[in-house]
Amino acid sequence: MFDLTGRVAVISGASSGLGSQMAKGFAKQGADLVIMARRLEKLETLAEEIRAEGVKCLPLKCDVTDSAQVDEAAKKAEEEFGKIDILVNCAGSAKNAGVLNMTNDEWDFTIDADMTSVFYVTRAFGNIMKKNNYGRIINIASMYGLVGNTALDTVAYHTSKGGVVNFTRAVAAELAKYNITCNAICPGYFDTELTHSTLITEEFTAYMKATVPVGRYGYAGELNPGAIFLASDEAAYVTGVILPIDGGYTCV
Ligand SMILES: NC(=O)c1ccc[n+]([C@@H]2O[C@H](COP(=O)([O-])OP(=O)(O)OC[C@H]3O[C@@H](n4cnc5c(N)ncnc54)[C@H](OP(=O)(O)O)[C@@H]3O)[C@@H](O)[C@H]2O)c1
């Protein structure tokens, strides 16, 4: 089960963190990969590692907040592989501020990076999936897309991830007729470039221990089993699902 051999998977935000971990996990399951981000050097290093698993890998420099760049990347990926089976929307970033102090630029930056980008990438690659009447779309939202929080003022991030959660349901309903599923994963706290400076503080670690039932940060690679399941042929009847992988943060 969950063999991805012969499948072509696109992962945005693959140059670091959760995206790069999923890219390696998908390659181990046999998928060919298209990996996207702005830092091409990092993608090329990862591509070497991925090819060592015996699969193909195409690194593409792409700013996902620029729809022209996204469309160009989709064109190149289709030229290279002739089809796209799996899309993981993982790219993301944030400017943290509270609702009373956030500037327009901080708001726009976060909504563009975390929500509008998911629309651009889904539109571009979803149209390729439609041609083949097959697709698995997995959006990396966040547990912060399901609830608020009392540790960190980050209203635009909550808003955009909440948007991704309901975008997922709408797309699942709309694209089911093309045999395309769309699901979201809502990660909890994982130590990555995006979160490291916040997570390492004693204060935040104490907050995490008090609010995450499992009592620890997520380990590298702990999103992979959920993502691989949702990407697999076997998950054909699973769509519109919002899957928290958060150590229980959203269950209490
Ligand atoms: N870590 C957590 O605790 C956590 C929790 C919940 C949700 N998430 C979500 O998980 C996803 C991955 O985050 P991460 O924690 O792995 O952080 P990360 O290590 O900082 O990775 C973010 C990735 O997104 C890419 N990216 C950012 N802006 C981009 C843009 N405009 N165009 C293209 N690529 C862009 C970055 O690549 P370049 O800089 O090379 O472009 C990088 O590969 C994000 O959507 C994040 O919101 C993370």
The ligand as a Gaussian input file, in Angstrom:
#p B3LYP/6-31G(d) Opt

LIG

0 1
 N        6.915000      24.603000      11.271000
 C        5.728000      24.646000      11.836000
 O        5.617000      24.558000      13.062000
 C        4.490000      24.801000      10.991000
 C        3.256000      24.649000      11.625000
 C        2.105000      24.772000      10.875000
 C        2.176000      25.021000       9.524000
 N        3.399000      25.183000       8.936000
 C        3.403000      25.443000       7.496000
 O        4.252000      24.537000       6.851000
 C        4.739000      25.110000       5.648000
 C        6.246000      24.932000       5.597000
 O        6.829000      25.706000       6.624000
 P        8.157000      25.277000       7.395000
 O        7.843000      25.300000       8.823000
 O        8.742000      24.076000       6.787000
 O        9.055000      26.578000       7.131000
 P       10.366000      26.821000       6.271000
 O       11.433000      25.861000       6.627000
 O       10.644000      28.290000       6.419000
 O        9.882000      26.501000       4.787000
 C        9.101000      27.396000       4.061000
 C        9.278000      27.060000       2.601000
 O        8.437000      27.912000       1.825000
 C        9.205000      28.510000       0.805000
 N        8.644000      29.806000       0.476000
 C        8.336000      30.827000       1.316000
 N        7.854000      31.873000       0.616000
 C        7.863000      31.497000      -0.689000
 C        7.504000      32.135000      -1.891000
 N        7.036000      33.385000      -1.911000
 N        7.641000      31.450000      -3.053000
 C        8.113000      30.179000      -3.049000
 N        8.468000      29.527000      -1.947000
 C        8.355000      30.181000      -0.781000
 C       10.626000      28.588000       1.347000
 O       11.576000      28.551000       0.299000
 P       12.398000      29.791000      -0.297000
 O       12.708000      30.711000       0.828000
 O       13.602000      29.123000      -0.899000
 O       11.499000      30.376000      -1.336000
 C       10.702000      27.273000       2.109000
 O       11.042000      26.227000       1.250000
 C        4.287000      26.574000       5.658000
 O        3.140000      26.716000       4.863000
 C        3.953000      26.805000       7.125000
 O        3.009000      27.831000       7.296000
 C        4.549000      25.075000       9.634000

